[in-house]
Amino acid sequence: MSNILNYLEEQGNIPFSHSGFNEVDNLILSQIAYVDFDGIVPGIGTNEFITVKNASESFFATHSEDEMLLSKSLIKLSPFVLKEMAKGERFQNARLLNYISQLDETVPKQFAALHIELSDGTVYVAFRGTDDNLVSWQEDFNMSYKTVPAQIEAAEYLESTMQNSDKYFRVGGHSKGGNLAVYSAMKCLDSIKNRMIEIYDNDAPGFSKKILQSDEYDKISNKIIRITPEFSVIGMLLEHKGVHKIVGSNAKGIMQHDAMTWEVSENHFAYKERLAKKSCLLCKTISRWMNTLRTEQRKDIIKSLFDVLGAKGTKKVSDISDGKVTLFKTVKMIAKLNKATKFALIMLAFSFVIIYGKDLLNPLLSILSSNP
């Protein structure tokens, strides 16, 4: 079955005037938000842009394909999506602008976004999801008990970049990026909401019940298109409202979170009727556990986890792969805390599996099941 790279190979020369924007285009644009465009795509307020074709040439002039392929990150193929976009009429002349990328370990905060102006006159505002920075993962966990800095930044970004525009636009992202897309859409002015065509939530974590019951959410709920793979974990976390589309994937288990594995048929996804049973069971287990914890307990557990993970100067999740023994020692340190923290680490272990592969899962669970 095809994926988004195959879609670009087969239909990348079909202009929007012949085939309108579709859900696969959305996923493609959400993926290039993961590309490090520092020094390539102009920033906010410059009134400048660079085409997809020129941005791809600039990026690969200074980045080695072999080096990228050796990475263990879930998002390592995003630059190759950009490269394939640059080959065809559909995307090669799309304009990239209003790029922003922020990383603050003290807060913690990880936020990045850009505009993609398409040939049909519309804009796709793409928010980056969780990247390889440890700070990024910590912020994701913090979403379980509070509004995080990236959400606030997303709301400010959308309003500041679209307030003086008359263009119709879509907003979206993958993983945390999808959450930021929904949150920013809720918070923007009604005059901006009126030009908003669709909001794409690609396997993103949800919100608290309070937010889902708010008037702000109700105003945009009919524009949200929520898409998850058949085995979804990240996209089932926290609370959700309404129906969602379920996509087939050529990966197994939680690896289906990788959007590059989503199955594409012509100009749409290959859909499934329901989520996998094991996915439902895992999500219910995590949800029940989360509901037993008070806000302060969640805060303390998450802080303990990431204090230990970053204790030796670790900045990126992939840095842990320098030696599995180091990771195991870290896990043992955390496992000595208490049962609640052990369970929290199981959740984190599943996140690591996305990046490092299933060979880490059984050893991690073995350590976690042992007595402290």
N, C-alpha and C positions, 0 to 999 in steps of 0.2 A: 504493500500500500504506500502511496505517495505521502510526502511531508511538505512543509512550506518551501524547501529548497527545490523540490521537484515541481511544485506549482510555479515557481519563478522561472524555471527552465522551460516549462511547457506553455505558460501563459504570460510570461513577463513582457512580451511584445504586443500584448493586447491593450490598447489605450483605454482610459476610463470612458471615453466617448463611445466606445463600442461595448464595454462591459463595466457596469457601475461598481462602486465600492462594495465589498463584501466582507464577511467575517474572517476570511483567510487573510485578506489585506490587513485587517485589524491586527491579527497576531504577528504578522511580519513587522508592522510598524512598532508594535510593543517590544519586539525583540531588539530592534536597533537602538532602543533606549539604553540597552546594556553596554553599548560600545563606548569606549573612552574617547570622547570627542574633544578633550582639552586641547586648545590651540588650533582646532580645526573648524568647529562650528562657532559662528559669532554668538556673542552673549546677548543678554536682555538689553533692549534700548539702543542697540547699535544701528538698527534699521538695515543691517547687512545680512546676507545669506550665502550659503554655498550649496551647490547641487549635490545630489546623492553621488553622481558619477565622480565629481571632483573630490568629494569627501572621502570616497573609497580609495581613490588614487593616493590622496595625502596620508590616509591611515596606513595603507600597506607599504608605503614608501619608508616607513619607520618601524614597522612591526613585522616580525618573522612569522610566517604561517606555521612552520614547524614548531616554533616555540609555543604558539597558541594551542596547537593540537596536543602538546604534551601536558597542558594544564589539566587539573582534575576538577576544575570548576564547572558547575552546571551551565554557565553562560558562555563557555569558551567558543561556541560556534556562532555567536551573534555577529562578529565581524564578517563571517562568511555569508551571512544573510545580506549584509550591506553590499558585499562584493557582487553577489548574484543580482541584487536590485539594480546595480549600476550597468548591467549588461542589456537591459530591455527598456523599451519605450515607456512602459507603464510607470516606472519609478525613476529612471535615470536622471530626469530633469526636475524631479521634485526638489523643493527648496528646504534646506535645514537651517533653522535659526532659533534665537532665544534659548540657547543652551545654558544650562546651569548645573553645576555639580558641587555638592557640599559634603564634607565629612568632618565631624567633630566628635572626638573620643570622650570629651568631658561631659557631654550632655546626656546620653550619646545621641548622635543624629547622622543619618546617611540619606541624602536626597539628591536626585538628579531628574532633569526633564528637558524636553525640547519640543519645538513645533516642527511639523512636517507639512508644508504647503503642497497640495497635489494639483495636478493639471486640470481637475474639474472645478477648481476654485475653492475647495473646502480645505480645512486644516485638521490635522490629527495632532492633538496634544498628548504626547507620550510621556508617561511617568515610569522611571526605572524601578524595577523590583529589587529584591534582596540580592546584593552582590557578594563578593568574596570577603569583604571586610567583616571582622568579628563584631565591630560596632553595629553593623547593619543587622546581624542576627539578634543582637541584644535588643535593638529597637523593636524588632518584630515581636519578641517575647514581651516587651513592655506594653505592647498594644492590648495585652490580655487584661490590663487593669487601669489604663489611662489613655488619654489622647497624647500621641507622641509628636515630637518636633517635626518629623517629616510630614505629618498630616497638616500641621499648621502652615508649614512652608508651601505645601501643595495648594492650599486654599489661597494663600497670598499670591503665589505664582500665577494661577489661573486668572485671578481677578486682575492682576497688574498687566498681564500680557494680552488679555482679551477685551478689557474694558473700552479701549479706544479703537477697537477693530469693528468692522461691519461684516466680517466673514462668518459664514456658518461653519460649525466645527464639530468634531467628535473628540472625545477624551477617553483614554484607556491606558491599560498597562497589564503586565503579567505579574502574578504573585503579589507582593506588597504594592507594586505599581497599580494594580487594579483597585486595591483598597484606597489608594491615594486619589485615583480618578473619581471614584464615587464620593469620597469625602469632599474633595474640592468642588465637585458639581453641586453638592448640598449647600455649601457655604457661599457660593458666588451670588452676585446680584441677579435679580429676576430678569433684568435687561440682557444679561449674558445668558441666562438659562434659556431665554426665548430663541437664541441662535444655536443652541446645543441640539445636535441631531440625535446622537446616541452616546451611551456611556458603556464602555467595554470592560467587564470584570473577567479577566482570564485567570481562573483558578486562584483567586485572591481570598485571604482571610476576611471574615465578616466584621460585625460591630456588636456593640452592646444592645440589649433589648431596648434601652432608653433611646438610643439613636434611631433604631428601626421604627419606633413608634412616634417619632417626631414629625412635625409638619414639614421640616426641611427635607426629610427623606421622602415623604409622600409626594412632594412637588416634582421629584425627579424619578420616582420608582418606575414609571412607565417607559422610561428611556434606557433603563439598565438592561444590558444583555450579558447574562452571566453564563460562562462556559467553563466546564470542568472536565478533566479526563475521567475515565471509568473508575480508576482507583485514585480517588482524590482524598488527600489528607489536609494539605495546606489550605485548599479552597473550601474546606468544610469546618475550619476552626472558627470559634466564636459563633455569633448568631447570624442567620441569613433569613431573607424574606422573599417569597415568590418562587416561581419555577426557574429551572436552569437547564441548559443544554448539556448533554453528556457526550463527550467525544471518545472515539476509539483511539488506542495508542499501541505502538509496536513495542513498548517497554513493559516491564513487569512491576507490580507494586508501586511504591512511592516514587520510583523513577519516572512514572508517568507525569509527574509535575513538570518535567522537562518539556517545554513546548515544541522542541524539535522532534519529539516522538509522536506528536498528534497526527492522526491520519486524515489526509485530505483526498477528496474525490472531486475532480474538476475544480469548481470555484466555491466549494463549500466543504465542511468537515464531514467525516464519516461518523454518524451518530449511533449511540447505543440507547437502549430503552431505559436502563437503570444503572445505578452505581453497583460496583462489585460488593458482594456480601461482606468480605473481609474489610473493605474500606469503611462500610457502615458500622461494623463492629468496633473497629479501632477508633473511629471518630466519636462514637457513643461513650467508649471507655474514657477517652481524653476529656470529653465534655463533662462527664460525671465527676471526674477527679477535680477538674477546674472549679466546678460548682461547689465543691466542699471547702474550698479555700477562701478565706477573707482577703480583701484587697492587700492588707499589709503582709499577709503570708505569701501571696504571689510575688509581691515586691521583694521580700527578703530572699525567697528561693532563687529568683532570677538573678538578683545581685550576687548571691553566693556562687552561683554557677559561673558567671562571667568573670567574677573576680579571680577565681581559680584558673579559668581557661586563659586569662590574660596575665597571669602572675609573672610569667617569665618573658614578658615583652612581646607576646604573640599579638600580631596585628591582623593577620588574615587567617581565615579558616584553613586555607590550603597550606599554611605554614606548619600546621600540626602534622601534615604528612611527611615532614622531614624525618620522622621516626615514630613508628607505631608504639614503641615502648614508652616514649614520652607521653603519648596520648593515654595509654593505659594507666600510667602513673597518675596522670591528672584525674582520670575517671575514678581511680581508687581513693584519691584524696576527697573527691566530692561524695563518693559513696559512704564515707564515714560520718557524714553529717546527720541525716535522719531519713525516714522512709519517704517523706514527702519530696525531699530533694532527690532521692533515688528515682522516683517516678518522673520528676521533672527532667532528669538526665536521660531517661528513656526517650522522652520526646525529642531532646536534643540529639540523641543518637540517631534517631530516624532522619533528622535533618542532615547529619553527617553522611548518612548512607547515600543521600542524593548525590553527594560530591565524591565520596571515596569508594562507593561500591558495597555490595552486600557482604563482602568478606569481612567487614568490620562489625557487622551486626551481632553475630553469635558471641564473639569474645566480649563485646560490650555488655550484652544481656547477661552473660555468665558472671561478670564482675558485679553487676548490679544486683543479681539474685543472691550473692553471697552475704553472709552476716558481717556487719561492720566490726 
